[in-house]
Amino acid sequence: MKQIAIIGAGPAGIMAALQAVKSTAEVHLFESNPKIGKKLLVTGSGRCNITNMQAKLDAYDTDEPDVLASVLAGLSPQAFRALLAEMGIFTTATDDGWVYPFSFAAGNVVDLLLAQLHRVGVKIHYAARVQAIRFTNGQFILTHDKHDAPHIFDLVCVASGGKAMPDLGSDGKLFAQLAVLGHQILAVQPALAPILFADKTLRSLDGVRLDVEASIWQSSTCLGMDVGNVIFTQWGMNGPAVMNLSHLLPEPVEPSMHLQINFLAGYEEQARAYFAAQQDSQASISVLLGGFLNQKITAALCKKSGIPIDEPLSRVETTRQKKLLSLLTAYRVQPTGTRGFKYAQLSSGGVPLGEVQKGSLESKLQPGLFLAGEVLNVVGPCGGFNLHWAFASGYATGQAMAAHVFRE
Ligand SMILES: Cc1cc2nc3c(=O)[nH]c(=O)nc-3n(C[C@H](O)[C@H](O)[C@H](O)COP(=O)(O)OP(=O)(O)OC[C@H]3O[C@@H](n4cnc5c(N)ncnc54)[C@H](O)[C@@H]3O)c2cc1C
């Protein structure tokens, strides 16, 4: 009987195991934690934002879009939800396409996935950290912590994740093994992470939460832009709109880069027209801006523009008004980096998608070796896109491994 090893019982490895076991092979799932899906448990603040109805190619960043497209075509969000329903995991979508289990409980999702793994006969090895993967005489030899599990396999899938939140299990140590097997490892960096900067004006906004347009620039080139919720803190900014851009910041951040914030995103034209019509007003700018923005923001930006908060608009000359408008629509700060892996929801980099086959995600460098999930260089935004990638890539590799067994 053919032996398949899957390394990592996160969403990618679990799905790979559930598909691979449809062949005649014996499927072994190795997990370094004493339980499966430890990271899955904390997703969506414990509510598990499991996919997104817009999980399409243009939502992601990667080095090889064709390979990504082949995986997304193999398991659309609709097909994934149907597959989940077959396992008793029923889902619901918000108006903007974020999909959650009906229970809004990640723990229930993990329990149901575990029940399914047991039902189909996947052999799970808990607290079984794989340390080394070697290929000799047409077979893979794994070195791991578990004495009662086999060491020799015909096919191996590495689904050990990246480096984000290492306390949950994925610490990136297997990248070195993949390098030994011939793979290039792109710099692994925090993604979906809060962004750090030191800016006295913005520090006074500590605790303010609102929707803004955020963008990362290198000199005059915009590298990425996002509109959504952010939270200002003492050390910088958190929230989806900046987290979605954090992978664009190299370590260390280049001096020519800046983060730009438009506080009036979505209603800039309306605000401009309103102020143009209010030029004779005896009310202060801060009162008038109160129709659009939180008081802390107007106070901080008026001060930076040299406008006392009680000065009537009619007395504020054009130069200071222009300065205020430019701060409101294009506030620039110099990021010093991200808050690091400890606070990142994802890591970018890892094995390039260009080094795996379209459709199957089998290594182009080591036949019989498959890769799935965050170990590969794919970054999606917040909203269920990364779990979709993890499950869809697990689905692709699992099916490909099953087909491999049937072929032989
Ligand atoms: C706080 C937080 C919230 C998130 N929320 C969302 C969300 O709501 N929606 C969304 O789409 N994405 C979310 N994500 C991202 C999502 O969790 C990841 O994209 C996804 O878990 C990646 O799946 P994976 O299977 O590739 O890796 P992982 O989930 O990291 O699983 C890898 C597994 O491999 C195991 N492992 C590692 N090394 C070894 C080894 N040597 N031997 C054996 N086992 C090993 C690890 O213990 C781990 O269980 C969130 C992430 C975090 C941290």
The ligand as an SDF file (V2000), in Angstrom:
LIG
                    3D

 53 58  0  0  0  0  0  0  0  0999 V2000
   -5.0370   35.7370   14.5950 C   0  0  0  0  0  0  0  0  0  0  0  0
   -5.2660   35.2570   13.1780 C   0  0  0  0  0  0  0  0  0  0  0  0
   -6.5110   35.4310   12.6250 C   0  0  0  0  0  0  0  0  0  0  0  0
   -6.7350   35.0270   11.2950 C   0  0  0  0  0  0  0  0  0  0  0  0
   -7.9970   35.1550   10.7910 N   0  0  0  0  0  0  0  0  0  0  0  0
   -8.2450   34.7580    9.5270 C   0  0  0  0  0  0  0  0  0  0  0  0
   -9.5660   34.7970    9.0070 C   0  0  0  0  0  0  0  0  0  0  0  0
  -10.5320   35.1050    9.7070 O   0  0  0  0  0  0  0  0  0  0  0  0
   -9.7430   34.4460    7.6940 N   0  0  0  0  0  0  0  0  0  0  0  0
   -8.6950   34.0350    6.8980 C   0  0  0  0  0  0  0  0  0  0  0  0
   -8.9010   33.7550    5.7230 O   0  0  0  0  0  0  0  0  0  0  0  0
   -7.4500   33.9070    7.3890 N   0  0  0  0  0  0  0  0  0  0  0  0
   -7.2060   34.2430    8.6820 C   0  0  0  0  0  0  0  0  0  0  0  0
   -5.9480   34.0920    9.1980 N   0  0  0  0  0  0  0  0  0  0  0  0
   -4.8980   33.4800    8.3450 C   0  0  0  0  0  0  0  0  0  0  0  0
   -5.0530   31.9430    8.3270 C   0  0  0  0  0  0  0  0  0  0  0  0
   -5.1290   31.4690    9.6440 O   0  0  0  0  0  0  0  0  0  0  0  0
   -3.8820   31.2940    7.5890 C   0  0  0  0  0  0  0  0  0  0  0  0
   -3.8880   31.7810    6.2700 O   0  0  0  0  0  0  0  0  0  0  0  0
   -4.0350   29.7650    7.5470 C   0  0  0  0  0  0  0  0  0  0  0  0
   -4.1260   29.2290    8.8470 O   0  0  0  0  0  0  0  0  0  0  0  0
   -2.8650   29.1080    6.8190 C   0  0  0  0  0  0  0  0  0  0  0  0
   -3.1210   27.7290    6.7730 O   0  0  0  0  0  0  0  0  0  0  0  0
   -1.9590   26.6530    6.6450 P   0  0  0  0  0  0  0  0  0  0  0  0
   -2.6220   25.3270    6.8000 O   0  0  0  0  0  0  0  0  0  0  0  0
   -1.1640   26.9160    5.4540 O   0  0  0  0  0  0  0  0  0  0  0  0
   -0.9940   26.9400    7.8880 O   0  0  0  0  0  0  0  0  0  0  0  0
   -1.2620   26.8470    9.4650 P   0  0  0  0  0  0  0  0  0  0  0  0
   -2.6770   27.1420    9.7810 O   0  0  0  0  0  0  0  0  0  0  0  0
   -0.2180   27.6880   10.0730 O   0  0  0  0  0  0  0  0  0  0  0  0
   -1.0210   25.3200    9.7930 O   0  0  0  0  0  0  0  0  0  0  0  0
    0.2570   24.7440    9.7160 C   0  0  0  0  0  0  0  0  0  0  0  0
    0.3180   23.6130   10.7350 C   0  0  0  0  0  0  0  0  0  0  0  0
    1.5660   22.9310   10.5780 O   0  0  0  0  0  0  0  0  0  0  0  0
    2.0610   22.6130   11.8630 C   0  0  0  0  0  0  0  0  0  0  0  0
    3.5260   22.4600   11.7390 N   0  0  0  0  0  0  0  0  0  0  0  0
    4.4420   23.4140   11.4860 C   0  0  0  0  0  0  0  0  0  0  0  0
    5.6770   22.8810   11.4190 N   0  0  0  0  0  0  0  0  0  0  0  0
    5.5290   21.5530   11.6090 C   0  0  0  0  0  0  0  0  0  0  0  0
    6.4510   20.4590   11.6430 C   0  0  0  0  0  0  0  0  0  0  0  0
    7.7580   20.6240   11.4720 N   0  0  0  0  0  0  0  0  0  0  0  0
    5.9700   19.2050   11.8900 N   0  0  0  0  0  0  0  0  0  0  0  0
    4.6340   19.0100   12.0750 C   0  0  0  0  0  0  0  0  0  0  0  0
    3.7190   20.0090   12.0610 N   0  0  0  0  0  0  0  0  0  0  0  0
    4.1660   21.2700   11.8220 C   0  0  0  0  0  0  0  0  0  0  0  0
    1.6500   23.7990   12.7270 C   0  0  0  0  0  0  0  0  0  0  0  0
    1.6070   23.4690   14.0960 O   0  0  0  0  0  0  0  0  0  0  0  0
    0.2610   24.1150   12.1630 C   0  0  0  0  0  0  0  0  0  0  0  0
   -0.7640   23.4430   12.8490 O   0  0  0  0  0  0  0  0  0  0  0  0
   -5.6860   34.4520   10.5240 C   0  0  0  0  0  0  0  0  0  0  0  0
   -4.4500   34.2440   11.1150 C   0  0  0  0  0  0  0  0  0  0  0  0
   -4.2390   34.6360   12.4340 C   0  0  0  0  0  0  0  0  0  0  0  0
   -2.8780   34.3830   13.0580 C   0  0  0  0  0  0  0  0  0  0  0  0
  1  2  1  0
  2  3  1  0
  2 52  2  0
  3  4  2  0
  4  5  1  0
  4 50  1  0
  5  6  2  0
  6  7  1  0
  6 13  1  0
  7  8  2  0
  7  9  1  0
  9 10  1  0
 10 11  2  0
 10 12  1  0
 12 13  2  0
 13 14  1  0
 14 15  1  0
 14 50  1  0
 15 16  1  0
 16 17  1  0
 16 18  1  0
 18 19  1  0
 18 20  1  0
 20 21  1  0
 20 22  1  0
 22 23  1  0
 23 24  1  0
 24 25  2  0
 24 26  1  0
 24 27  1  0
 27 28  1  0
 28 29  2  0
 28 30  1  0
 28 31  1  0
 31 32  1  0
 32 33  1  0
 33 34  1  0
 33 48  1  0
 34 35  1  0
 35 36  1  0
 35 46  1  0
 36 37  1  0
 36 45  1  0
 37 38  2  0
 38 39  1  0
 39 40  1  0
 39 45  2  0
 40 41  1  0
 40 42  2  0
 42 43  1  0
 43 44  2  0
 44 45  1  0
 46 47  1  0
 46 48  1  0
 48 49  1  0
 50 51  2  0
 51 52  1  0
 52 53  1  0
M  END
$$$$
